[in-house]
Amino acid sequence: MKVSRIPQKVLFQKGDILDPIQKTKKPGDLLVINGEIVDIGRINTPDDAIVYDCKDLVITHGFCDLHVHFREPGREDKETLQTGSMAAMAGGFTRVCVMPNTDPPLDTPEAMNFIQERSSSCPVHIHPIGAVSKGQKGKDLTEMGLMKEMGAVAFSDDGLPIQDGSVMRRALEYANMLNVPIINHAEDECLRAGGLMNEGNVSTRLGLAGNPAEAESIMVHRDLELSALTGAKIHVPHISTIASVGHIKQMKTNNDRVTAEVTPHHLYFNHEDLSSFNTNLKVAPPIRSENDRQALIKAMKDGTIDCIVTDHAPHTIQDKETTFDLASFGMIGLESCFGVVKKILVDDAGCDLITLVRMMTVNPRNIMGFNSDLLKPGVSAELVIFDPNESWTFEPMHVQSRSINSPFYGKTLSGRVKLAISKGQWTQE
């Protein structure tokens, strides 16, 4: 795949235009001139326009991912802002939020500015999420106000959960004044106690230390209560358990400041899949039981969970090709995401395609306060075109990331991204 400037005048012809805001899908054409949407509907081919045949394809908003790790600065051997952008475009993502667990962490206004400047030439829109605490040590709060001024769209200590409830409360109070969400990795570290996978009969059989579901759900419950106390926005990341779903669903009945996300791998796999000892399935939070997986799917369908994120976490071969206890946590996920969730949620679970697209476009943009009305004349084109019916097998050749740690190789997926447009550029196979 390569990314290049979009031609001056392109007519995307005879596609199904899916508007996730209006919740409609209808045949039509879309004209882009100088990277901007000029017209939508039935359009006569303009002079000098390049025509892109979209027969049997869907045209919609570019996907938005609120949870990726692009490793810059510090671990550019795993991923950079540029290579991460290529992976994003390959998966149909035109806008992403990068987590702060870099080296050094994104915990200062200067770090926000660094990301803004370094990503200005990247083909996707990249927004920094700032650290809640200095050095991600869970003690002293960062300069959140100044960091927001320099581009921070939310605050999180990412994989280092804020264990101290008083620190979490103060973070929420400051974030409330700034009207941005706090994202806390929901795990009680004492209960996790070095767990490598979901605690249960499978971990016992495999002889791997278990991480109980309660390590997540107890922290989710605490954070939701603190959100209610402070009135602050809280976004619960990568939920994985039935109990977490229950806490979120109950809190949402009285608190409209709560949102939540789920990853494709928690929707696709269950802990039985770890019987292969595939270290690419070692993630945090861990892949849970089949009952948990089904609860997550149900929560997607009833709106308890708001959006899909990849938690794209690149690692070197050395980080992963080792024993399970020593392997790093995390997997890449941008390139495979749409094919995975379309198969699980639409094909298998009967979810409506428009609902799925909303979870990847409008909903995440609304959570972060981004513009979400992208299908109208005068807007800079931020689009994805996909084949909703193509069945394909995911292989390493499809990966644009600098790292290759995916458990989806050899899996048959449904729905394939054909083209993405962002910042005046487009992808070409």
HELIX and SHEET records of a PDB file:
HELIX    1   1 LEU A   81  ALA A   90  1                                  10    
HELIX    2   2 PRO A  109  SER A  119  1                                  11    
HELIX    3   3 LYS A  134  GLN A  136  5                                   3    
HELIX    4   4 MET A  144  GLU A  149  1                                   6    
HELIX    5   5 GLY A  165  LEU A  178  1                                  14    
HELIX    6   6 GLU A  189  ARG A  192  1                                   4    
HELIX    7   7 ASN A  201  LEU A  206  1                                   6    
HELIX    8   8 ALA A  213  THR A  230  1                                  18    
HELIX    9   9 ILE A  242  LYS A  252  1                                  11    
HELIX   10  10 PRO A  264  TYR A  268  1                                   5    
HELIX   11  11 HIS A  271  SER A  276  5                                   6    
HELIX   12  12 THR A  279  LEU A  281  5                                   3    
HELIX   13  13 GLU A  290  ASP A  302  1                                  13    
HELIX   14  14 ILE A  317  LYS A  320  1                                   4    
HELIX   15  15 CYS A  337  VAL A  341  1                                   5    
HELIX   16  16 LYS A  342  ASP A  348  3                                   7    
HELIX   17  17 LEU A  353  MET A  360  1                                   8    
HELIX   18  18 VAL A  362  MET A  368  1                                   7    
HELIX   19  19 PRO A  396  HIS A  398  5                                   3    
SHEET    1   A 8 LYS A   2  ARG A   5  0                                        
SHEET    2   A 8 GLN A 425  GLN A 428 -1                                        
SHEET    3   A 8 THR A 412  SER A 422 -1                                        
SHEET    4   A 8 LEU A 383  THR A 393 -1                                        
SHEET    5   A 8 VAL A  58  HIS A  61 -1                                        
SHEET    6   A 8 LYS A   9  ASP A  19  1                                        
SHEET    7   A 8 THR A  24  ILE A  33 -1                                        
SHEET    8   A 8 GLU A  36  GLY A  41 -1                                        
SHEET    1   B 7 LYS A   2  ARG A   5  0                                        
SHEET    2   B 7 GLN A 425  GLN A 428 -1                                        
SHEET    3   B 7 THR A 412  SER A 422 -1                                        
SHEET    4   B 7 LEU A 383  THR A 393 -1                                        
SHEET    5   B 7 VAL A  58  HIS A  61 -1                                        
SHEET    6   B 7 LYS A   9  ASP A  19  1                                        
SHEET    7   B 7 ILE A  50  ASP A  53  1                                        
SHEET    1   C 3 PHE A  63  VAL A  68  0                                        
SHEET    2   C 3 PHE A  93  VAL A  98  1                                        
SHEET    3   C 3 HIS A 125  PRO A 128  1                                        
SHEET    1   D 2 PHE A 155  ASP A 158  0                                        
SHEET    2   D 2 ILE A 182  ASN A 184  1                                        
SHEET    1   E 2 MET A 197  ASN A 198  0                                        
SHEET    2   E 2 GLY A 210  ASN A 211  1                                        
SHEET    1   F 3 ILE A 234  VAL A 236  0                                        
SHEET    2   F 3 VAL A 258  VAL A 262  1                                        
SHEET    3   F 3 CYS A 307  ILE A 308  1                                        
END                                                                             
